[in-house]
């Protein structure tokens, strides 16, 4: 009896040591997930990088390099009854992935990397994703992680495993804590009271990069000594040690359905997605954020370069603010906002969007859907990407047509050569006819963004200068010529010896050699000689502060000039 009690006491004391002794084994089951983006997204950021390199902004270049390398998170191995291996993680870890890899790191620093994981299915709502290993690839272990064989309990000790980042460098971390709530639910946001969950709330360390890693409990008989009790997905801000994991009741059905798909239900799932898509289009507000939820990675990657500039040039500040807010969370996901905005901009023709389905054709995992939107037919292609139906192409603005980008590049080069932008500095000089004063005078003007000053010089007896503000337009007339119409309002001051003599001879005269003027003109430029232009301007003095007894010297003027745009 005493011997039995002694053995039990030894086991009780040594059990925690047994648990932690197996912690290093977990490294063979939990890996670092890296995703690479669609070539279109990489190409887009490479061009941005070149612009920063031209500007000499090395910090921005480094930041773009980090973006191009792709995001990272954590994931763990799972194996089915047939011995096939899979990797489980969060959807947001691989949401914009074109290719995915997982790397396992041992305590001695050696690494085992497996590339080209195949993304089988995702669940956006529950933030889950499952991938298979490529043919012929085997991990270092004989089977995947076990799942907990009982319900987790509040107060129970748990462990987090994964690769949170230290700066931009992911490092292995095995954390420890306790479950503080087994059925946590909370609103989606301040403005959306839709409840999320249930989640397992716990205090084990979860930092950025831990997403997709397992929440573990000690379990005898499990290959690593631990079983998966949850999948870590998020942490609460302004809360102490409030971290959240997806429970088995959510992720186990997802795994089962993903590994046993039913092709007979694909069309029914497409119909449900289309109904949800159309319902969202009818909202009495902007719908680009709604559209972005239905875009495939292919659609975003093939259209981002055109869409981003289109949005930045034409969208209002509210759209740009939404884009910026999303970019702070996920820069690549924000690119989807720009593509979605171009789609909305192409189909909106009033306060509301009325959409219906005209025709659906296709089979398997790709269908062509023709919508009737505000009485116009719009063709789209929908593909089954990672277990969800998503838009591959939509109309002409999101068709992956590289000609749209080429045309914009051509237009940009033409604009650079023509230099007709109103946002530039222009200097011009030439001949002026001062109808009521001098048939020939020197005229010069400096114009910046439509604001500037000008001078007249007829002789030592008469000269003038003035300040103005106005509008300068730009019209492209083909590829080789540009037209810049403008109008200006301002004040002119004259140095007129005749007026000074008139005031001396007429005691009591009260007046000033100042006039309120209006001027209209046009400038013509050619891409053959970038920056050079010729112009003509007509000015009329609307109001003069000179004494009425003196004849206005500059009621009207006409000028011919030549100049240069910087």
C-alpha positions as CSV (number, residue, x, y, z in Angstrom):
1,X,0.0,0.0,0.0
2,X,2.8,2.4,0.9
3,X,4.7,1.5,-2.2
4,X,1.6,2.2,-4.4
5,X,1.1,5.6,-2.7
6,X,4.7,6.4,-3.3
7,X,4.5,5.6,-7.1
8,X,1.3,7.6,-7.4
9,X,3.0,10.5,-5.7
10,X,6.1,10.3,-8.0
11,X,3.8,10.3,-11.1
12,X,1.8,13.2,-9.8
13,X,5.0,15.3,-9.2
14,X,6.6,14.3,-12.5
15,X,3.5,14.7,-14.7
16,X,4.0,18.5,-15.4
17,X,7.6,17.7,-16.3
18,X,6.3,15.0,-18.7
19,X,4.1,17.6,-20.4
20,X,6.7,20.2,-20.9
21,X,9.3,17.6,-21.9
22,X,7.2,16.9,-25.0
23,X,6.9,20.6,-25.9
24,X,9.8,20.5,-28.3
25,X,8.1,17.6,-30.2
26,X,5.2,20.0,-31.1
27,X,7.7,21.8,-33.4
28,X,7.3,18.9,-35.8
29,X,3.6,19.4,-36.0
30,X,3.2,23.2,-36.0
31,X,4.8,25.2,-38.8
32,X,5.3,28.7,-40.2
33,X,2.9,29.4,-43.1
34,X,4.2,31.7,-45.8
35,X,2.0,33.0,-48.7
36,X,3.1,34.4,-52.0
37,X,0.8,36.8,-53.8
38,X,-0.6,36.7,-57.3
39,X,2.0,37.7,-60.0
40,X,-0.2,40.7,-60.9
41,X,0.0,42.0,-57.3
42,X,3.7,41.4,-57.1
43,X,4.2,43.2,-60.5
44,X,2.1,46.1,-59.2
45,X,4.3,46.5,-56.1
46,X,7.5,46.1,-58.1
47,X,6.5,49.2,-60.1
48,X,5.7,51.1,-56.9
49,X,9.1,50.0,-55.6
50,X,10.9,51.4,-58.7
51,X,9.1,54.8,-58.1
52,X,10.5,54.9,-54.6
53,X,13.9,53.9,-55.8
54,X,13.9,56.9,-58.3
55,X,12.9,59.2,-55.4
56,X,15.7,57.7,-53.2
57,X,13.3,56.7,-50.5
58,X,15.2,53.6,-49.1
59,X,12.8,53.1,-46.2
60,X,9.8,52.9,-48.5
61,X,11.8,50.5,-50.8
62,X,12.4,48.2,-47.8
63,X,8.7,48.3,-46.8
64,X,7.6,47.3,-50.3
65,X,10.1,44.5,-50.3
66,X,8.5,43.2,-47.1
67,X,5.1,43.4,-48.7
68,X,6.3,41.5,-51.8
69,X,7.7,38.7,-49.7
70,X,4.2,38.0,-48.5
71,X,2.5,37.5,-45.2
72,X,3.0,34.8,-42.6
73,X,1.1,33.0,-39.9
74,X,1.0,29.6,-38.2
75,X,-0.6,26.2,-39.1
76,X,-0.5,22.6,-37.9
77,X,-0.6,19.1,-39.4
78,X,-3.7,16.9,-39.5
79,X,-4.0,13.5,-41.0
80,X,-7.1,11.5,-42.0
81,X,-7.8,7.8,-41.5
82,X,-6.1,7.0,-44.9
83,X,-2.9,8.6,-43.7
84,X,-3.2,11.7,-46.0
85,X,-1.6,14.8,-44.5
86,X,-3.2,18.3,-44.4
87,X,-2.4,21.7,-43.0
88,X,-5.0,23.6,-41.0
89,X,-4.8,27.4,-40.5
90,X,-6.9,30.6,-40.5
91,X,-8.4,31.9,-43.7
92,X,-7.0,35.3,-43.1
93,X,-3.5,33.8,-43.0
94,X,-3.8,32.7,-46.7
95,X,-6.6,34.9,-47.9
96,X,-4.7,36.5,-50.8
97,X,-2.3,33.5,-51.5
98,X,-1.2,32.5,-55.0
99,X,1.2,29.9,-53.5
100,X,1.7,28.7,-50.0
101,X,4.5,26.9,-48.1
102,X,4.9,25.6,-44.5
103,X,8.3,25.4,-42.7
104,X,9.0,23.3,-39.6
105,X,11.9,24.4,-37.3
106,X,13.6,22.2,-34.7
107,X,15.4,23.3,-31.6
108,X,18.8,22.9,-33.3
109,X,17.8,25.4,-36.0
110,X,17.3,22.9,-38.8
111,X,14.3,23.5,-41.0
112,X,12.0,21.5,-43.2
113,X,10.1,23.5,-45.8
114,X,7.3,22.1,-47.9
115,X,6.2,24.3,-50.9
116,X,3.2,24.4,-53.1
117,X,0.5,23.4,-50.6
118,X,-2.8,23.0,-52.4
119,X,-5.6,25.1,-50.9
120,X,-8.6,22.8,-50.7
121,X,-11.2,25.0,-49.0
122,X,-11.8,28.0,-46.8
123,X,-14.5,29.2,-44.6
124,X,-14.5,33.0,-44.6
125,X,-17.1,33.4,-41.9
126,X,-15.4,31.1,-39.4
127,X,-11.8,32.1,-40.5
128,X,-10.7,28.5,-41.4
129,X,-8.6,27.0,-44.2
130,X,-7.4,23.6,-45.1
131,X,-4.5,22.6,-47.5
132,X,-3.1,19.4,-48.7
133,X,0.6,18.5,-49.1
134,X,1.8,18.1,-52.7
135,X,2.2,14.6,-54.0
136,X,5.2,12.7,-52.7
137,X,5.8,15.1,-49.8
138,X,5.8,13.7,-46.3
139,X,6.4,15.6,-43.0
140,X,8.7,14.5,-40.2
141,X,6.0,12.8,-38.2
142,X,4.0,9.6,-38.8
143,X,0.6,11.2,-38.2
144,X,-1.0,14.6,-37.6
145,X,-2.0,16.2,-34.3
146,X,-4.8,14.6,-32.4
147,X,-8.0,16.5,-31.5
148,X,-9.2,16.8,-27.9
149,X,-11.4,13.8,-27.0
150,X,-13.6,15.7,-24.5
151,X,-15.1,19.1,-23.9
152,X,-12.5,21.8,-22.8
153,X,-13.2,23.3,-19.3
154,X,-12.9,26.7,-17.9
155,X,-9.7,27.0,-15.7
156,X,-8.0,24.3,-17.7
157,X,-4.4,24.7,-18.6
158,X,-3.8,25.3,-22.3
159,X,-0.8,26.0,-24.5
160,X,-0.4,28.1,-27.7
161,X,2.1,27.2,-30.4
162,X,3.1,29.2,-33.5
163,X,5.4,31.8,-35.0
164,X,4.6,35.3,-33.9
165,X,6.7,38.0,-35.4
166,X,9.5,39.9,-33.6
167,X,9.3,42.9,-35.9
168,X,9.2,41.2,-39.3
169,X,10.9,38.0,-38.2
170,X,8.7,35.1,-37.2
171,X,10.0,33.2,-34.1
172,X,8.8,30.0,-32.6
173,X,6.8,30.5,-29.4
174,X,5.2,28.0,-27.0
175,X,2.9,29.8,-24.6
176,X,1.0,28.8,-21.5
177,X,-2.2,30.0,-19.9
178,X,-5.7,28.9,-18.9
179,X,-9.2,28.9,-20.4
180,X,-11.2,31.8,-19.0
181,X,-14.5,31.3,-21.1
182,X,-15.4,28.2,-23.1
183,X,-18.3,29.9,-25.0
184,X,-17.2,33.5,-25.6
185,X,-19.4,35.5,-28.0
186,X,-19.2,39.2,-28.9
187,X,-20.5,41.7,-31.5
188,X,-18.8,41.9,-34.8
189,X,-18.1,45.7,-34.4
190,X,-19.5,48.8,-32.7
191,X,-21.8,49.3,-35.6
192,X,-22.7,45.7,-36.2
193,X,-24.3,43.7,-33.3
194,X,-24.1,40.4,-35.1
195,X,-22.6,38.0,-32.6
196,X,-19.4,36.2,-33.5
197,X,-18.4,32.9,-31.9
198,X,-18.5,30.8,-29.9
199,X,-14.8,31.1,-29.2
200,X,-12.6,29.6,-26.5
201,X,-11.2,32.6,-24.5
202,X,-7.9,31.9,-22.9
203,X,-4.8,33.6,-21.5
204,X,-2.0,31.7,-23.4
205,X,0.2,34.1,-25.4
206,X,-1.2,34.9,-28.8
207,X,0.6,37.6,-30.8
208,X,0.6,38.7,-34.5
209,X,1.8,35.6,-36.4
210,X,0.2,33.1,-34.0
211,X,-3.0,33.1,-36.1
212,X,-3.8,29.6,-37.4
213,X,-1.7,27.9,-34.8
214,X,-3.3,25.4,-32.4
215,X,-4.5,25.9,-28.8
216,X,-3.3,22.7,-27.1
217,X,-4.2,20.7,-24.0
218,X,-2.1,17.9,-22.5
219,X,-3.6,14.5,-23.5
220,X,-2.2,11.1,-22.8
221,X,-1.9,8.9,-25.9
222,X,-1.7,11.8,-28.3
223,X,1.4,11.6,-30.7
224,X,3.0,14.8,-29.3
225,X,1.5,14.5,-25.8
226,X,-0.9,17.3,-26.7
227,X,-4.3,17.5,-28.5
228,X,-5.8,20.4,-30.4
229,X,-8.6,22.1,-28.4
230,X,-8.9,25.2,-30.6
231,X,-7.4,27.2,-33.5
232,X,-6.1,30.6,-32.4
233,X,-7.6,33.4,-34.5
234,X,-7.5,36.7,-32.7
235,X,-6.7,38.8,-29.6
236,X,-8.7,41.5,-27.8
237,X,-7.2,45.0,-27.7
238,X,-7.3,46.9,-24.5
239,X,-7.8,43.7,-22.6
240,X,-5.3,41.8,-20.5
241,X,-4.6,38.3,-21.9
242,X,-7.9,37.9,-23.7
243,X,-7.2,35.6,-26.6
244,X,-9.6,33.6,-28.7
245,X,-9.6,30.2,-30.4
246,X,-12.0,28.5,-32.7
247,X,-13.5,25.5,-30.9
248,X,-13.6,21.9,-32.2
249,X,-17.4,22.2,-32.7
250,X,-16.7,24.7,-35.5
251,X,-13.5,23.4,-37.1
252,X,-14.1,19.7,-37.1
253,X,-17.3,19.9,-39.3
254,X,-15.4,22.2,-41.7
255,X,-12.6,19.7,-42.1
256,X,-15.0,16.8,-42.7
257,X,-17.1,18.7,-45.3
258,X,-13.9,20.0,-47.0
259,X,-12.4,16.6,-47.4
260,X,-15.6,15.0,-48.6
261,X,-17.0,17.6,-51.1
262,X,-20.3,16.9,-52.9
263,X,-20.1,18.2,-56.5
264,X,-23.8,17.8,-56.8
265,X,-24.3,20.7,-54.4
266,X,-21.9,23.1,-56.3
267,X,-24.7,24.7,-58.4
268,X,-26.9,25.1,-55.4
269,X,-24.1,26.8,-53.6
270,X,-23.5,29.1,-56.6
271,X,-27.2,30.0,-56.6
272,X,-27.1,30.9,-52.9
273,X,-23.9,33.1,-53.4
274,X,-25.5,34.9,-56.4
275,X,-28.6,35.6,-54.4
276,X,-26.5,37.1,-51.6
277,X,-24.5,39.1,-54.1
278,X,-27.6,40.6,-55.7
279,X,-29.2,41.3,-52.3
280,X,-26.1,43.3,-51.3
281,X,-26.1,45.3,-54.5
282,X,-29.5,46.7,-53.6
283,X,-28.3,48.4,-50.5
284,X,-29.1,52.1,-50.3
285,X,-25.4,53.0,-49.9
286,X,-22.0,52.3,-51.5
287,X,-21.6,48.6,-52.2
288,X,-18.0,48.2,-53.1
289,X,-17.1,46.7,-49.8
290,X,-19.8,44.1,-50.4
291,X,-18.5,43.4,-53.8
292,X,-15.0,42.9,-52.5
293,X,-16.2,39.9,-50.4
294,X,-16.9,38.0,-53.7
295,X,-13.7,38.7,-55.6
296,X,-11.3,35.9,-56.3
297,X,-7.6,36.3,-55.9
298,X,-7.3,35.9,-59.7
299,X,-9.7,38.8,-60.2
300,X,-7.8,41.0,-57.8
301,X,-4.4,40.1,-59.1
302,X,-5.2,40.6,-62.7
303,X,-7.0,43.9,-62.3
304,X,-5.3,45.6,-59.3
305,X,-2.9,47.8,-61.3
306,X,-5.7,49.4,-63.4
307,X,-8.2,49.5,-60.5
308,X,-6.0,51.2,-58.0
309,X,-5.1,54.1,-60.2
310,X,-8.7,54.4,-61.4
311,X,-9.9,54.6,-57.8
312,X,-7.2,57.0,-56.7
313,X,-7.9,59.4,-59.6
314,X,-11.7,59.3,-59.6
315,X,-13.1,58.1,-56.2
316,X,-14.2,60.4,-53.5
317,X,-12.5,60.8,-50.1
318,X,-14.8,58.4,-48.4
319,X,-13.7,55.6,-50.7
320,X,-10.0,56.5,-50.2
321,X,-10.5,56.6,-46.4
322,X,-12.1,53.1,-46.5
323,X,-9.2,51.8,-48.6
324,X,-6.7,53.3,-46.2
325,X,-8.4,51.9,-43.1
326,X,-8.5,48.5,-44.7
327,X,-4.8,48.8,-45.8
328,X,-3.8,49.3,-42.2
329,X,-5.3,45.9,-41.4
330,X,-4.4,44.1,-44.6
331,X,-2.8,45.9,-47.5
332,X,-3.4,43.2,-50.0
333,X,-7.0,42.8,-49.1
334,X,-7.3,46.6,-49.6
335,X,-6.4,46.0,-53.2
336,X,-9.7,44.2,-53.5
337,X,-11.4,47.3,-52.4
338,X,-10.0,49.2,-55.4
339,X,-11.1,46.5,-57.8
340,X,-14.6,46.3,-56.3
341,X,-14.9,50.1,-56.5
342,X,-14.2,50.0,-60.3
343,X,-16.9,47.4,-60.6
344,X,-19.4,49.5,-58.7
345,X,-18.5,52.6,-60.6
346,X,-19.1,50.8,-63.9
347,X,-22.6,49.6,-63.0
348,X,-23.9,52.4,-60.9
349,X,-26.1,54.9,-62.9
350,X,-28.1,56.5,-60.1
351,X,-28.9,56.3,-56.4
352,X,-29.6,52.5,-56.5
353,X,-28.4,49.4,-58.3
354,X,-31.2,47.1,-59.6
355,X,-29.8,43.7,-60.5
356,X,-31.2,40.4,-61.6
357,X,-29.9,37.3,-63.3
358,X,-30.6,36.9,-67.0
359,X,-28.6,33.8,-67.8
360,X,-26.4,31.2,-66.1
361,X,-24.3,28.7,-68.2
362,X,-21.4,26.4,-67.4
363,X,-20.6,23.3,-65.4
364,X,-18.3,22.0,-62.7
365,X,-16.3,24.7,-61.0
366,X,-16.8,27.6,-63.5
367,X,-20.0,29.3,-64.7
368,X,-20.7,32.4,-66.8
369,X,-23.4,34.6,-65.2
370,X,-25.1,37.4,-67.2
371,X,-26.7,40.0,-64.9
372,X,-29.2,42.7,-66.0
373,X,-28.1,45.7,-64.0
374,X,-30.0,48.9,-64.3
375,X,-31.4,47.7,-67.7
376,X,-28.0,46.8,-69.1
377,X,-26.5,43.3,-69.5
378,X,-23.2,42.6,-67.7
379,X,-21.3,39.3,-68.2
380,X,-19.3,37.8,-65.4
381,X,-17.4,34.6,-64.8
382,X,-17.6,32.8,-61.4
383,X,-15.2,30.2,-60.3
384,X,-15.1,27.8,-57.3
385,X,-12.0,29.0,-55.5
386,X,-10.9,27.3,-52.3
387,X,-14.4,25.9,-51.8
388,X,-16.2,29.2,-52.3
389,X,-17.8,30.7,-55.4
390,X,-16.1,33.9,-56.4
391,X,-15.9,36.4,-59.2
392,X,-13.1,35.8,-61.8
393,X,-14.2,38.5,-64.3
394,X,-16.9,41.2,-64.2
395,X,-17.8,43.3,-67.2
396,X,-15.0,45.1,-69.0
397,X,-13.4,46.9,-66.0
398,X,-12.5,43.6,-64.2
399,X,-11.8,41.4,-67.1
400,X,-8.0,41.1,-66.7
401,X,-7.5,43.1,-69.9
402,X,-4.0,44.3,-69.9
403,X,-4.9,46.8,-72.7
404,X,-6.6,48.9,-70.0
405,X,-3.2,49.4,-68.3
406,X,-1.4,49.8,-71.5
407,X,-3.8,52.5,-72.6
408,X,-3.4,54.3,-69.3
409,X,0.4,54.1,-69.6
410,X,0.2,55.5,-73.2
411,X,-2.1,58.3,-72.0
412,X,0.3,59.1,-69.1
413,X,3.3,59.3,-71.5
414,X,1.3,61.5,-73.8
415,X,0.2,63.7,-70.9
416,X,3.9,63.9,-69.7
417,X,4.9,65.1,-73.2
418,X,2.0,67.5,-73.7
419,X,2.2,68.8,-70.1
420,X,-1.3,70.1,-70.1
421,X,-2.0,69.4,-66.5
422,X,-3.4,72.3,-64.5
423,X,-1.1,71.2,-61.6
424,X,2.1,72.7,-63.0
425,X,4.2,75.8,-63.2
426,X,4.1,77.9,-66.4
427,X,6.2,80.9,-67.5
428,X,5.3,82.8,-70.7
429,X,6.3,86.1,-72.4
430,X,5.4,87.9,-75.5
431,X,3.8,90.8,-77.3
432,X,0.8,92.8,-76.0
433,X,-1.5,95.4,-77.7
434,X,-2.7,97.9,-75.1
435,X,-5.5,99.3,-77.2
436,X,-6.0,102.5,-75.4
437,X,-2.4,103.1,-74.4
438,X,0.3,101.5,-76.6
439,X,0.1,99.3,-79.7
440,X,3.1,97.3,-78.7
441,X,4.2,96.3,-75.2
442,X,6.1,93.6,-73.5
443,X,4.0,91.0,-71.6
444,X,5.1,88.3,-69.2
445,X,3.2,85.9,-66.8
446,X,3.9,83.3,-64.2
447,X,1.1,80.8,-63.5
448,X,1.2,78.1,-60.8
449,X,-1.9,75.9,-60.4
450,X,-4.0,78.8,-61.9
451,X,-2.6,81.5,-59.6
452,X,0.2,83.9,-60.3
453,X,1.2,87.4,-61.5
454,X,1.8,89.2,-64.8
455,X,3.5,92.4,-66.0
456,X,3.1,94.8,-68.8
457,X,5.9,97.2,-70.0
458,X,5.2,99.8,-72.7
459,X,7.8,102.4,-71.8
460,X,9.4,104.2,-68.9
461,X,6.1,106.2,-68.8
462,X,3.7,103.3,-68.5
463,X,4.0,99.8,-67.0
464,X,1.8,97.6,-64.9
465,X,1.7,94.4,-62.9
466,X,-1.1,92.4,-61.3
467,X,-2.0,89.3,-59.3
468,X,-4.7,86.8,-60.3
469,X,-6.4,83.5,-59.5
470,X,-8.4,81.4,-61.8
471,X,-8.9,78.1,-63.6
472,X,-6.8,76.3,-66.2
473,X,-8.3,73.5,-68.1
474,X,-6.6,70.7,-70.2
475,X,-7.9,69.1,-73.4
476,X,-6.1,66.4,-75.3
477,X,-6.5,66.8,-79.0
478,X,-5.2,63.5,-80.2
479,X,-1.8,62.1,-79.2
480,X,0.3,65.1,-80.4
481,X,-1.6,68.3,-79.4
482,X,-3.0,69.8,-76.2
483,X,-5.2,72.7,-75.5
484,X,-5.2,74.7,-72.3
485,X,-8.1,77.2,-72.0
486,X,-8.2,79.4,-68.9
487,X,-9.8,82.4,-67.3
488,X,-8.5,84.7,-64.5
489,X,-9.7,87.4,-62.2
490,X,-7.5,89.7,-60.3
491,X,-6.1,93.2,-59.7
492,X,-3.7,95.3,-61.9
493,X,-1.7,98.2,-60.7
494,X,-0.3,100.8,-63.2
495,X,2.6,103.1,-63.1
496,X,1.2,105.9,-65.5
497,X,3.0,109.2,-65.6
498,X,0.1,110.8,-67.6
499,X,-2.3,109.9,-64.7
500,X,0.1,111.4,-62.2
501,X,0.2,114.6,-64.3
502,X,-3.6,114.6,-64.5
503,X,-3.9,114.4,-60.7
504,X,-1.4,117.3,-60.3
505,X,-3.3,119.5,-62.7
506,X,-6.7,118.6,-61.2
507,X,-6.5,119.4,-57.5
508,X,-8.9,117.3,-55.4
509,X,-8.8,114.2,-57.7
510,X,-9.2,111.1,-55.6
511,X,-8.3,107.9,-57.5
512,X,-5.8,105.1,-57.7
513,X,-4.2,103.4,-60.7
514,X,-5.7,100.0,-59.8
515,X,-8.2,98.0,-61.8
516,X,-10.3,94.8,-61.4
517,X,-9.6,92.7,-64.5
518,X,-10.9,89.6,-66.2
519,X,-8.8,87.7,-68.6
520,X,-9.6,84.7,-70.9
521,X,-7.1,82.9,-73.0
522,X,-5.9,79.6,-74.6
523,X,-2.5,77.9,-74.9
524,X,-1.5,75.3,-77.5
525,X,1.2,72.7,-77.0
526,X,2.6,69.7,-78.8
527,X,4.3,66.5,-77.6
528,X,7.0,67.0,-80.3
529,X,8.6,69.7,-78.0
530,X,7.5,68.8,-74.5
531,X,6.7,71.8,-72.3
532,X,6.8,74.4,-75.1
533,X,3.5,76.2,-75.8
534,X,2.1,79.3,-77.6
535,X,-0.8,81.3,-76.3
536,X,-3.2,84.1,-76.8
537,X,-5.1,86.1,-74.1
538,X,-7.7,88.8,-74.1
539,X,-8.2,91.1,-71.0
540,X,-10.9,93.5,-70.1
541,X,-10.9,95.8,-67.1
542,X,-14.1,95.3,-65.3
543,X,-13.7,98.2,-62.8
544,X,-11.2,101.0,-62.4
545,X,-10.4,103.0,-59.4
546,X,-9.0,105.9,-61.4
547,X,-10.9,109.2,-61.4
548,X,-13.7,109.3,-63.9
549,X,-12.2,112.4,-65.6
550,X,-9.3,110.4,-66.8
551,X,-9.6,108.1,-69.7
552,X,-9.0,104.5,-68.7
553,X,-5.6,103.5,-70.2
554,X,-6.3,99.7,-70.3
555,X,-9.9,99.0,-71.0
556,X,-8.9,96.1,-73.3
557,X,-5.6,94.3,-74.0
558,X,-4.6,91.4,-76.3
559,X,-1.4,89.4,-75.9
560,X,0.4,86.7,-78.0
561,X,2.9,84.7,-76.1
562,X,5.3,81.7,-76.0
563,X,6.1,79.8,-72.8
564,X,7.3,76.7,-71.1
565,X,5.6,74.3,-68.7
566,X,7.7,72.8,-65.9
